[in-house]
């Protein structure tokens, strides 16, 4: 059952409209002036409003503006508005239609025409509700598909390094079972063969690399899940965060012969933020470079650079760049989209750069990216300087 609000300062017209329109099963509400009509409209949310154009206190145009403002504030399309007009209202009718009125009906009322206008409004509203319902279903389906893809990717991403850890732990334990090169009693100078030490060191390096990868996966998931939650912020020296991030990946950089000439400025402003979240920004940038270098077959000198300085406005300016092959135009356009990745399943969840963007945004900063396919990529970050309260 549809709900229709009739606004008219003439009681006889209100009662006539209410009686005739109720014959078709509609719920009818009435108001004697514009102010009352706007109030009832806000409380009862009618589907259709039939209003006189000329009324004391508040005219029809003002009623229409108020109804549209209320609907816009609530994120709804609002009721369809039909105006009742007398002689000489042509210029006002044009203005009413410009403001969003659906139709108008002349007095005395032609009920056949009025029925057609009401029916068209209700048909449009029904179609709009169906569109929103289908849109919701599509969004839900897409969300479910994304969650399924993400879950599969996470399972593969964690399973691969876990398998490596298990395998190398077994190799490590097996190596320890082999006899030493000297007496079995360490007090008598038992030693391990140099090649055996190197072998075990290799096992431990692989275990460290795999656990580091799992740590990144879990940290990105936690950061993505809690991006909208409040965090406990404090004064942060970003240079120290950068050093900590580099230390985290230094081993894999050295193993892959990736140079990292970082130039950190002195006497730089601190920022107000979360050091853990900020560390994920630089860790993700460096981890992406490391992974990108793995796909390059030429003999280029692998290098990542980072510089921190004070911007002309006094904020913190950080420039990070690599020569790891750059991005295609499509990848560059979608680099910050959640779940977007160019890596195969099991090689990436597509959360790293989305988390990076979210963290920078949450810290009231900015991040931009430039990239040339085949060459490299540069990220420019700014973070507002912390201003201590006096």
PAZA-105525 format. One record per residue (C-alpha): residue in one letter; z, x, y. Coordinates in steps of 0.02 Angstrom, whole numbers, padded with zeros to 5 digits, always signed. Example, Ala and Ser with C-alpha at 12.3 -4.5 7.8 and 13.67 -1.06 7.14 Angstrom:
2
a+00390+00615-00225 s+00357+00684-00053 
***
This chain:
390
x+00000+00000+00000 x-00052+00070+00169 x+00055+00067+00323 x-00016+00008+00491 x+00071+00021+00660 x+00019-00101+00797 x+00063-00052+00977 x+00031-00181+01112 x+00132-00246+01258 x+00067-00424+01230 x+00174-00510+01100 x+00040-00636+01052 x-00085-00499+01009 x+00046-00401+00911 x+00092-00554+00808 x-00090-00604+00777 x-00138-00429+00719 x+00016-00417+00609 x-00018-00585+00527 x-00202-00554+00493 x-00183-00373+00433 x-00038-00416+00318 x-00154-00535+00221 x-00234-00383+00140 x-00068-00317+00078 x-00037-00186+00211 x+00139-00149+00276 x+00138-00190+00462 x+00248-00110+00594 x+00245-00163+00777 x+00296-00087+00944 x+00299-00168+01116 x+00256-00011+01215 x+00193+00166+01197 x+00363+00252+01195 x+00426+00140+01055 x+00262+00164+00962 x+00275+00354+00967 x+00454+00345+00904 x+00410+00229+00759 x+00258+00334+00718 x+00367+00490+00702 x+00494+00401+00593 x+00382+00296+00479 x+00222+00401+00467 x+00093+00259+00466 x-00082+00284+00397 x-00166+00190+00540 x-00113+00158+00721 x-00193+00015+00818 x-00146+00032+01000 x-00186-00050+01165 x-00267+00073+01283 x-00181+00012+01442 x+00007-00014+01433 x+00158+00008+01548 x+00279+00157+01525 x+00157+00256+01418 x-00030+00225+01408 x-00138+00239+01253 x-00204+00413+01294 x-00028+00482+01308 x+00019+00396+01145 x-00129+00480+01061 x-00080+00652+01128 x+00099+00632+01067 x+00043+00575+00894 x-00077+00723+00879 x+00056+00847+00936 x+00181+00781+00809 x+00053+00788+00668 x+00001+00965+00715 x+00182+01026+00720 x+00212+00956+00545 x+00051+01027+00474 x-00022+00854+00438 x-00182+00770+00491 x-00088+00619+00561 x-00139+00436+00565 x-00310+00373+00615 x-00298+00292+00788 x-00399+00139+00840 x-00390+00081+01020 x-00401-00098+01083 x-00498-00102+01246 x-00537-00226+01382 x-00677-00232+01511 x-00707-00077+01618 x-00627+00048+01499 x-00787+00144+01455 x-00736+00309+01538 x-00564+00301+01457 x-00644+00265+01288 x-00746+00425+01302 x-00589+00525+01342 x-00496+00443+01197 x-00633+00490+01074 x-00632+00668+01142 x-00445+00679+01111 x-00466+00625+00929 x-00463+00435+00924 x-00553+00371+00769 x-00631+00213+00843 x-00606+00071+00966 x-00614-00120+00959 x-00647-00235+01105 x-00536-00382+01152 x-00544-00517+01091 x-00533-00427+00925 x-00678-00435+00804 x-00580-00427+00641 x-00732-00391+00534 x-00766-00233+00635 x-00581-00189+00635 x-00575-00204+00445 x-00722-00085+00431 x-00636+00045+00542 x-00472+00032+00447 x-00561+00047+00279 x-00654+00203+00337 x-00491+00284+00394 x-00406+00246+00228 x-00556+00311+00129 x-00556+00474+00227 x-00369+00494+00203 x-00384+00461+00016 x-00522+00591+00003 x-00418+00715+00102 x-00267+00691-00011 x-00377+00714-00164 x-00450+00872-00087 x-00274+00940-00056 x-00223+00895-00233 x-00373+00987-00306 x-00343+01132-00188 x-00164+01141-00251 x-00223+01139-00431 x-00349+01277-00397 x-00216+01381-00309 x-00096+01356-00454 x-00231+01403-00580 x-00279+01557-00480 x-00097+01606-00465 x-00070+01586-00651 x-00226+01690-00685 x-00164+01826-00567 x+00007+01828-00649 x-00075+01840-00820 x-00187+01983-00765 x-00041+02070-00681 x+00069+02050-00836 x-00068+02121-00947 x-00094+02265-00828 x+00092+02303-00818 x+00110+02296-01006 x-00033+02421-01027 x+00026+02530-00883 x+00202+02545-00954 x+00146+02554-01135 x+00031+02704-01106 x+00160+02822-01028 x+00293+02758-01148 x+00180+02805-01294 x+00156+02977-01219 x+00344+03000-01197 x+00377+02950-01379 x+00241+03064-01444 x+00296+03217-01347 x+00479+03189-01383 x+00434+03192-01568 x+00334+03353-01542 x+00478+03426-01443 x+00604+03385-01579 x+00487+03453-01712 x+00468+03616-01616 x+00656+03636-01606 x+00667+03624-01795 x+00560+03779-01818 x+00654+03944-01845 x+00684+04060-01700 x+00609+04234-01693 x+00778+04319-01712 x+00948+04287-01794 x+01002+04103-01801 x+01166+04138-01712 x+01134+04138-01524 x+01282+04256-01502 x+01184+04386-01600 x+01036+04375-01483 x+00927+04240-01560 x+00771+04210-01454 x+00623+04091-01454 x+00444+04151-01462 x+00359+04149-01290 x+00218+04040-01355 x+00347+03917-01421 x+00434+03911-01251 x+00265+03876-01169 x+00230+03739-01296 x+00396+03653-01266 x+00375+03672-01078 x+00208+03581-01094 x+00291+03439-01189 x+00425+03422-01055 x+00293+03423-00916 x+00199+03280-01001 x+00361+03182-01023 x+00404+03210-00839 x+00231+03153-00783 x+00240+02995-00889 x+00415+02948-00832 x+00362+02979-00651 x+00217+02858-00677 x+00334+02725-00749 x+00452+02752-00603 x+00310+02718-00480 x+00256+02561-00572 x+00432+02488-00573 x+00465+02537-00391 x+00303+02454-00333 x+00344+02295-00428 x+00519+02289-00354 x+00453+02324-00179 x+00319+02189-00195 x+00444+02062-00261 x+00568+02094-00120 x+00449+02117+00027 x+00505+01955+00108 x+00690+01984+00078 x+00809+02055+00206 x+00853+02239+00182 x+00997+02343+00245 x+00919+02453+00379 x+00982+02614+00456 x+00922+02761+00561 x+00795+02860+00460 x+00722+03034+00482 x+00546+03005+00416 x+00513+03192+00399 x+00650+03198+00266 x+00574+03047+00180 x+00405+03135+00175 x+00483+03293+00102 x+00569+03190-00032 x+00406+03100-00075 x+00312+03265-00088 x+00447+03338-00199 x+00427+03189-00314 x+00243+03229-00343 x+00244+03417-00317 x+00238+03455-00503 x+00082+03351-00536 x+00000+03420-00377 x+00027+03598-00436 x-00032+03560-00612 x-00192+03481-00544 x-00215+03621-00415 x-00199+03503-00266 x-00150+03593-00106 x-00034+03500+00012 x-00024+03586+00182 x+00094+03465+00270 x+00129+03496+00454 x+00288+03405+00506 x+00326+03400+00691 x+00493+03446+00764 x+00609+03346+00876 x+00527+03183+00821 x+00600+03010+00847 x+00691+02930+00703 x+00648+02752+00649 x+00753+02602+00605 x+00714+02560+00426 x+00740+02575+00239 x+00717+02753+00176 x+00680+02694-00002 x+00541+02578+00054 x+00468+02709+00170 x+00470+02836+00028 x+00363+02715-00074 x+00232+02720+00066 x+00204+02907+00055 x+00227+02913-00134 x+00090+02782-00155 x-00028+02874-00038 x-00004+03038-00130 x-00011+02960-00303 x-00176+02875-00258 x-00248+03041-00202 x-00192+03125-00363 x-00271+02989-00469 x-00431+02993-00367 x-00449+03180-00393 x-00446+03149-00582 x-00614+03058-00567 x-00702+03199-00472 x-00809+03316-00576 x-00866+03441-00444 x-00777+03603-00402 x-00714+03556-00228 x-00546+03626-00169 x-00427+03480-00191 x-00320+03451-00039 x-00207+03321+00041 x-00147+03342+00220 x-00008+03257+00316 x+00049+03279+00494 x+00189+03196+00589 x+00200+03195+00778 x+00256+03093+00928 x+00125+02969+00986 x+00077+02956+01172 x+00187+02800+01179 x+00335+02893+01107 x+00328+02818+00932 x+00309+02911+00768 x+00128+02950+00722 x+00084+03002+00544 x-00091+03050+00485 x-00122+03069+00299 x-00292+03121+00229 x-00371+03186+00070 x-00542+03244+00011 x-00531+03145-00152 x-00701+03061-00142 x-00669+02917-00022 x-00699+02731-00050 x-00847+02614-00059 x-00868+02486+00079 x-00802+02347-00035 x-00648+02446-00084 x-00613+02493+00097 x-00621+02309+00146 x-00499+02257+00010 x-00389+02411-00002 x-00231+02318+00052 x-00261+02160-00051 x-00125+02130-00183 x-00184+02150-00364 x-00349+02227-00309 x-00387+02388-00402 x-00542+02487-00450 x-00451+02557-00600 x-00471+02488-00775 x-00332+02385-00857 x-00188+02500-00898 x-00230+02620-00756 x-00169+02521-00606 x-00089+02356-00555 x-00166+02349-00381 x+00005+02338-00298 x+00026+02512-00224 x-00073+02490-00063 x-00019+02310-00042 x+00162+02369-00049 x+00121+02509+00073 x+00046+02386+00198 x+00192+02266+00177 x+00324+02401+00204 x+00239+02467+00362 x+00220+02290+00429 x+00402+02250+00390 x+00451+02404+00490 x+00353+02337+00640 x+00226+02477+00620 x+00039+02487+00596 x-00074+02566+00466 x-00262+02591+00475 x-00385+02674+00357 x-00550+02766+00374 x-00651+02825+00225 x-00818+02905+00187 x-00880+02880+00011 x-00904+03044-00080 x-00793+03139+00042 x-00619+03076+00081 x-00499+02952+00160 x-00382+02955+00310 x-00233+02841+00342 x-00154+02830+00514 x+00022+02757+00526 x+00132+02721+00675 x+00315+02674+00665 x+00416+02621+00818 x+00545+02746+00877 x+00727+02698+00851 x+00814+02658+01013 x+01003+02681+00996 x+01104+02546+01083 x+01207+02614+01226 
***
